Amino acid sequence: MSAPSLAVAPSVCAGLRPALQHGWQASFPLQSAPWREMAERVGATPRELLAYAQRLQQQGQLAPVQVRWGKRVRRQRWRLGFAALDLAASAALQAAAEQEPAALCLEWVEEGTGIDHLPRVWLHLEAREPEELLAATQQLEAAAGTRAAARWLLQQSVDPCACELSGGPCLDPRLAVALERGGLPLVAHPFAALATQLGDRSERALLARLRDWQQQGWLQRLCLKPPFQRRVQRWRTWLLDEAPAFTLQASGLAGHRWEDSQPEQAGGWWLSAVGDTPLPGALPAPVRASWSSRVLRLRPQAQLYV
């Protein structure tokens, strides 16, 4: 559907841009006419809001509505560690990782303590099943021209997939793939447009399925936001011999986007932070190693159904 032929006053534009780029990252409305509900919140008409959203998308400043899966979706996360790679092998690994739906980020270890025995290049992968991770690993190893020196399990869903019991995404792969691959178009009735694209359901049935997924924890949210930009971040990581004796929230660290996980083979605990933010006090467990690294974020989340 083409953009509405509607001029938007500059005074209106000034308020719509931040609203569209930031106001619905947490919850795009699961409604037949979402722009009507959204427009009421910003004091514009639905046509004005949609026209400006389409203009921002044409300018590369707004993406289609994207899916974020909930915690109930079964998944595993691996860290693949490679010994120091030369420039050609590192570039080949990065190019392969950029095309791999399971690849989350690529990490290059820099300075640190206790890292002499650790791989210097790490690739973070996430998929629903270990067989998918194994297949991705083999392709990435082939691209790098070498086997991974370490393969650590960081996170897994121990429960078997419950989609058959509660109608989860595994039982509707066409919808799950459509949400991951293209998202919802920025049109007046995006759910109707997606239902027409799928060709096997009504808008009402599609919305009912999405609301049910959200209620049951399969779907975290749909979000409207600018396109994801691959970027390099600074990380600080600690490898502990024991589980941390504190919770991130109680220690005031929740806002630092920390992750604590237990590698299956390393017998220790990872504690990573975006940036070089130090801990507020001494770590409550022996530190086996710690390091700074450059991390290239490849995508906002792994594509679990593509």
KAPE-V982820 format. One record per pair of residues at least 12 apart in sequence whose C-alpha atoms are under 7 Angstrom apart, sorted by the first residue. I is the first residue (numbers start at 1). GAP is how many residues later the second one is. Records with the same first field share a line. If there is no record, write none. Layout:
I=GAP + GAP
This chain:
1=186
3=48 + 51
4=47
6=45
8=40
16=33
20=33
21=41 + 204 + 205
22=203
24=199 + 200
25=198 + 199 + 200
26=195 + 197
27=194 + 195 + 196
28=194 + 195 + 196
30=177
32=157 + 159
33=155 + 156
35=14 + 15 + 153
50=138
54=132
61=165 + 166
62=163 + 164 + 165
63=161 + 162 + 163 + 164
64=119 + 120 + 121 + 122 + 160
65=118 + 119 + 120 + 157 + 158 + 159
66=113 + 117 + 118 + 156 + 157 + 158
67=112 + 113 + 116 + 154 + 155 + 156
68=151 + 152 + 153 + 154
69=149 + 150 + 151
70=147 + 148 + 149 + 150
71=146 + 147
72=145 + 146
73=145
74=54 + 83 + 87
75=51 + 52 + 53 + 54 + 81 + 82
76=50 + 51 + 52 + 53 + 54 + 79 + 80 + 81
77=48 + 49 + 50 + 76 + 77 + 78 + 79
78=46 + 47 + 48 + 73 + 74 + 75 + 76
79=43 + 44 + 45 + 46 + 72 + 73 + 74 + 75
80=42 + 43 + 44 + 68 + 70 + 71 + 72
81=38 + 40 + 41 + 42 + 67 + 68 + 69 + 70
82=37 + 38 + 39 + 40 + 66 + 67 + 68
83=36 + 37 + 38 + 66
84=35 + 36 + 37
89=55 + 56
90=54
92=51 + 52
93=47 + 50 + 51
96=44 + 47
97=43
98=200
101=201 + 202
102=23 + 24 + 25 + 200 + 201
103=21 + 22 + 23 + 199
104=20 + 21 + 193 + 194 + 195 + 197 + 198
105=18 + 19 + 190 + 191 + 192 + 193
106=16 + 17 + 18 + 189 + 190 + 191
107=14 + 15 + 16 + 186 + 187 + 188 + 189
108=12 + 13 + 14 + 185 + 186 + 187
109=12 + 182 + 183 + 184 + 185
110=181 + 182 + 183
111=180 + 181
112=178 + 179 + 180
113=176 + 177 + 178
114=174 + 175 + 176
115=174
119=30
126=176
127=175 + 177
128=176
152=111 + 112 + 113 + 114
153=110 + 111
154=107 + 108 + 109
155=106
168=45 + 50
173=132
176=129
177=128 + 129
180=123 + 126
181=125
191=12
228=71 + 72
230=66 + 67 + 68 + 69
231=65 + 66
232=62 + 63 + 64 + 65
233=41 + 42 + 61 + 62 + 63
234=40 + 41 + 42 + 59 + 60 + 61
235=37 + 38 + 39 + 40 + 41 + 57 + 58 + 59 + 60
236=36 + 37 + 38 + 39 + 40 + 55 + 56 + 57
237=34 + 35 + 36 + 53 + 54 + 55
238=32 + 33 + 34 + 49 + 51 + 52 + 53
239=29 + 30 + 31 + 32 + 48 + 49 + 50 + 51
240=28 + 29 + 30 + 45 + 46 + 47 + 48
241=27 + 28 + 44 + 45 + 46 + 47
242=26 + 27 + 43
243=26
244=40 + 41
245=39
256=17 + 18
257=16 + 17
258=13 + 14 + 15
259=12 + 13
260=12
